Structure formats: C-alpha cells, structure tokens
Amino acid sequence: MHYDFKSKFNKIDSQSYRNLRVPEIDWILNEAQELFVKMVAKPRVKNSLGFETSQRTIDDIRPLVVKATLGLLNGTVYTLPSDYWFYLRARAVLTKGTCRNFPAVVRIQQLDDEFEEDPFTASSFEWREVNGVFNSQGLQLFTDGTFSYQSVKMDYIKKLEYIHNAEDFRAGGYNLPSGIALTGTNDCILPEGTHREIVDLAVMLASANIQSPDWQQKLAKINLNIPLS
C-alpha cells in the first residue's frame, strides 16, 4: 500500500512534491481506511452505499463484523465491547416465570421517543420484542416488569486496527501522537480488493492537502469505485 501510494502520488522517480515520511503516509492511509469503512457501513447521508446493500459491500468489511455476548453492568444496562464501533443488531434471551430461553429482537429507540409509555411499542415478552437505547454506560434495555434478561448478544462493526509500516522508518519504529510505540508492520485486515480503493482515497486526501492541480482527477477515479451520490 505504501508503494501504491507513492506511485499514485507521483513520487516514484519524481521530484514533484516533497517526500512524505512513513508516519505521514501511515496516518493518511488510516484516515482513508476509516473513511472507506464509514462510507460502506454507516454513511451519514443516505445514498447508494450502506452495509449489506450488495454482496460487494458485505464482502468489503466482512472481517470487521463481530458477534459478542454483552456483559451486564447493572440492572438492565449492558457494557459495550472495548472494540465496539458501529451497531448492527442485538438479540436477547428472556425469562418469565418458569418460561426460559425465549429469544427476542432488540429494537433501538430514540431517547426522545415515548416508546415504553405506548402499549403498541413497549417491550413485550409475548411479542418477543424489547426496546433499547445507547447511553454513556452502554446499552440500556427495558422491561415491563414481568420478565428479565438471561443474556444479550450483539452484532457490531469493530474498531479498525492502526495499519503501519513502522519498520521502514528510521530506528525501526515511531510513536503515535497518543504515545503508543509502533514497530514492525501491521497490514490492513480488509480484503485485498479494497486496498487500492483505500490508497486512491489516501492519494486524493493528500493531493487536496497540498492543493495538487490534479486532485479532482483523483476524486473522479474514486467515484468510479465508490459512488458518492
């Protein structure tokens, strides 16, 4: 990805722009990787993208999709995994009296909705549907008082690992602004077919930062693979 970036950024056998150092290229590649996943998984504006809109988008970020059993914090509040990034869905197992192991769908609600006060949308053991909201502690689930929770499982998109080529920097490593020391290499875990698209994004970002005259051409290339509208 470093070689591909340098080639597309017009640096191979060229004196057009100053050389970007390894940490700078790593930083841009990680920014591009994050943008790529957000566009595929959780675009802020509805468009032709979005997770599971096609088999291609499913495959693009499949390594990031995780299923985990949530730990109970207190009452009906469940902690989120440390690598949690984006919510996909959740399922709960309910108990009511002697009835156990009944699965239910978790419906994520908006905090300003009166969902528990409405009998048609309130959490229900009989309808196998329960309400949940996200807060500073984690995922809070609701009950009408007649049932309790045995367990809760969540499908989510996990945080990205920081990809880097630290071994090619002087002294064989460097520190991130957060103070984390990086050595060796850490490859992108997304499918290989996404790597060139991520590099294209990175090149466009870098070209825009230095106001390269051809950055719009690079953006047009990205639009061929990642339609933005």
C-alpha positions as CSV (number, residue, x, y, z in Angstrom):
1,M,0.0,0.0,0.0
2,H,3.0,2.3,0.7
3,Y,4.4,1.6,-2.8
4,D,1.0,2.1,-4.4
5,F,0.5,5.4,-2.6
6,K,3.9,6.7,-3.6
7,S,3.3,5.7,-7.2
8,K,-0.1,7.3,-7.4
9,F,1.1,10.4,-5.6
10,N,3.6,10.9,-8.3
11,K,6.6,10.3,-6.1
12,I,8.3,7.3,-7.8
13,D,11.3,8.7,-9.6
14,S,9.8,12.2,-9.3
15,Q,10.7,15.4,-7.6
16,S,7.3,17.0,-7.9
17,Y,6.5,17.1,-4.2
18,R,8.4,16.6,-1.0
19,N,8.8,13.1,0.2
20,L,6.2,12.1,2.8
21,R,7.7,10.3,5.7
22,V,6.5,6.8,6.7
23,P,4.4,8.1,9.7
24,E,2.7,10.6,7.5
25,I,1.8,8.0,4.9
26,D,0.6,5.7,7.6
27,W,-1.6,8.5,9.0
28,I,-3.2,9.3,5.6
29,L,-3.8,5.6,4.8
30,N,-5.5,5.1,8.2
31,E,-7.7,8.2,7.6
32,A,-8.6,6.8,4.2
33,Q,-9.4,3.4,5.6
34,E,-11.7,4.9,8.2
35,L,-13.5,7.0,5.6
36,F,-13.9,3.9,3.4
37,V,-15.5,1.8,6.1
38,K,-17.8,4.6,7.2
39,M,-19.0,5.1,3.6
40,V,-19.7,1.4,3.2
41,A,-21.0,0.7,6.7
42,K,-22.6,3.8,8.1
43,P,-22.9,6.7,5.7
44,R,-24.4,9.8,7.4
45,V,-26.4,10.7,4.2
46,K,-28.4,8.0,2.5
47,N,-27.0,7.1,-0.9
48,S,-26.3,4.1,-3.0
49,L,-23.9,2.8,-0.3
50,G,-24.6,1.3,3.0
51,F,-23.9,-2.1,4.7
52,E,-25.5,-5.1,3.1
53,T,-26.9,-3.2,0.1
54,S,-24.9,-5.6,-2.1
55,Q,-22.7,-8.6,-1.7
56,R,-19.7,-6.4,-2.6
57,T,-20.3,-4.1,0.4
58,I,-20.8,-7.2,2.6
59,D,-17.5,-8.7,1.5
60,D,-15.7,-5.3,1.7
61,I,-15.9,-5.1,5.5
62,R,-16.8,-8.7,6.5
63,P,-13.6,-9.0,8.6
64,L,-14.9,-6.2,10.9
65,V,-18.3,-7.8,11.7
66,V,-18.2,-9.3,15.1
67,K,-20.8,-11.1,17.4
68,A,-20.3,-10.9,21.1
69,T,-22.2,-11.6,24.3
70,L,-22.5,-8.4,26.3
71,G,-21.6,-8.2,30.0
72,L,-24.1,-7.0,32.5
73,L,-23.1,-3.7,34.2
74,N,-26.1,-3.2,36.5
75,G,-29.9,-3.7,36.3
76,T,-30.6,-3.8,32.6
77,V,-27.6,-1.9,31.4
78,Y,-25.0,-3.9,29.4
79,T,-21.5,-2.8,28.6
80,L,-20.2,-2.5,25.1
81,P,-17.1,-4.4,23.9
82,S,-13.9,-2.5,24.0
83,D,-13.5,-2.7,20.3
84,Y,-17.2,-1.7,19.6
85,W,-17.5,0.9,16.7
86,F,-20.9,0.6,14.9
87,Y,-24.1,-1.2,16.0
88,L,-25.7,-3.7,13.6
89,R,-28.3,-5.6,15.6
90,A,-28.9,-7.3,19.0
91,R,-30.8,-10.3,20.3
92,A,-31.8,-11.0,23.9
93,V,-32.9,-14.2,25.7
94,L,-35.8,-13.6,28.1
95,T,-37.1,-15.3,31.2
96,K,-40.7,-15.0,32.6
97,G,-41.7,-17.2,35.5
98,T,-40.9,-20.8,34.6
99,C,-40.5,-19.8,30.9
100,R,-36.9,-19.6,30.0
101,N,-34.7,-19.3,26.9
102,F,-37.1,-17.2,24.9
103,P,-35.3,-15.2,22.1
104,A,-36.4,-11.6,21.5
105,V,-35.4,-8.9,19.0
106,V,-33.9,-5.7,20.4
107,R,-35.3,-2.5,18.8
108,I,-33.1,0.5,19.2
109,Q,-35.2,3.6,20.0
110,Q,-34.6,7.3,20.1
111,L,-34.1,8.8,23.5
112,D,-36.9,11.4,22.9
113,D,-39.5,8.8,21.9
114,E,-42.1,7.6,24.5
115,F,-41.7,4.0,23.5
116,E,-42.3,2.4,26.9
117,E,-45.4,4.5,27.6
118,D,-47.0,3.3,24.3
119,P,-48.6,-0.2,24.7
120,F,-48.0,-0.8,21.0
121,T,-44.3,-0.2,21.2
122,A,-43.5,-1.2,24.8
123,S,-41.1,-4.1,25.5
124,S,-43.1,-7.3,25.4
125,F,-42.3,-10.9,26.3
126,E,-45.3,-12.1,24.4
127,W,-44.3,-10.3,21.2
128,R,-40.6,-11.2,21.6
129,E,-39.6,-7.6,21.2
130,V,-37.7,-5.3,23.6
131,N,-36.5,-1.7,23.5
132,G,-33.0,-0.5,23.9
133,V,-31.1,2.8,23.9
134,F,-27.5,3.7,24.0
135,N,-26.1,5.9,26.8
136,S,-22.8,6.7,28.4
137,Q,-22.7,3.4,30.2
138,G,-23.6,1.2,27.3
139,L,-26.8,-0.4,26.0
140,Q,-29.8,0.0,28.3
141,L,-32.7,-2.4,27.8
142,F,-36.2,-2.1,29.1
143,T,-38.7,-4.5,30.6
144,D,-42.4,-4.1,31.6
145,G,-41.5,-5.8,35.0
146,T,-42.9,-9.2,34.1
147,F,-39.8,-10.6,32.5
148,S,-36.0,-10.5,32.9
149,Y,-33.0,-10.9,30.7
150,Q,-30.8,-14.1,30.6
151,S,-28.3,-12.8,28.1
152,V,-27.8,-10.3,25.3
153,K,-25.8,-10.8,22.1
154,M,-24.8,-8.0,19.7
155,D,-23.5,-7.9,16.1
156,Y,-21.4,-4.9,15.5
157,I,-18.6,-3.5,13.5
158,K,-15.3,-3.4,15.4
159,K,-12.8,-0.6,15.5
160,L,-10.1,-0.6,12.9
161,E,-6.5,-1.6,13.8
162,Y,-3.9,1.0,13.0
163,I,-2.1,-0.1,9.8
164,H,1.5,0.9,9.6
165,N,4.9,0.3,8.1
166,A,6.9,1.4,11.1
167,E,9.8,-0.9,10.4
168,D,10.8,1.2,7.3
169,F,11.1,4.4,9.4
170,R,14.4,5.4,11.0
171,A,15.3,3.4,14.1
172,G,12.7,0.8,13.0
173,G,9.7,2.5,14.6
174,Y,7.9,5.6,15.8
175,N,5.4,6.9,18.3
176,L,1.9,7.9,17.6
177,P,0.7,11.3,19.0
178,S,-1.1,9.3,21.7
179,G,2.3,7.9,22.8
180,I,1.8,4.4,21.5
181,A,5.0,3.0,20.2
182,L,4.9,1.2,16.8
183,T,7.4,-1.3,15.5
184,G,7.4,-3.8,12.6
185,T,4.3,-3.7,10.4
186,N,0.6,-4.2,10.7
187,D,-1.3,-4.9,7.5
188,C,-4.8,-3.8,6.6
189,I,-7.2,-6.7,7.5
190,L,-9.8,-5.7,4.9
191,P,-10.0,-7.8,1.8
192,E,-7.2,-7.2,-0.7
193,G,-9.6,-6.0,-3.3
194,T,-10.3,-2.9,-1.1
195,H,-6.6,-1.9,-0.7
196,R,-6.3,0.0,-4.0
197,E,-9.6,1.9,-3.3
198,I,-8.3,2.9,0.1
199,V,-5.0,4.0,-1.4
200,D,-6.9,6.0,-4.0
201,L,-8.8,7.8,-1.2
202,A,-5.5,8.4,0.6
203,V,-3.9,9.9,-2.5
204,M,-6.9,12.2,-3.0
205,L,-6.7,13.4,0.6
206,A,-3.0,14.0,0.4
207,S,-3.4,15.8,-3.0
208,A,-6.1,18.0,-1.7
209,N,-4.0,18.9,1.4
210,I,-1.2,20.2,-0.8
211,Q,-3.6,21.6,-3.4
212,S,-2.3,19.5,-6.1
213,P,-3.7,20.6,-9.5
214,D,-4.9,17.0,-10.3
215,W,-6.7,16.2,-7.1
216,Q,-10.1,16.4,-8.8
217,Q,-9.0,13.8,-11.3
218,K,-8.1,11.6,-8.4
219,L,-11.5,12.2,-6.9
220,A,-13.1,11.2,-10.3
221,K,-11.3,7.9,-10.2
222,I,-12.6,7.3,-6.7
223,N,-16.2,7.9,-7.9
224,L,-15.8,5.1,-10.3
225,N,-15.4,2.6,-7.5
226,I,-17.2,4.5,-4.6
227,P,-20.2,6.5,-5.9
228,L,-20.8,9.4,-3.5
229,S,-24.4,10.2,-4.5
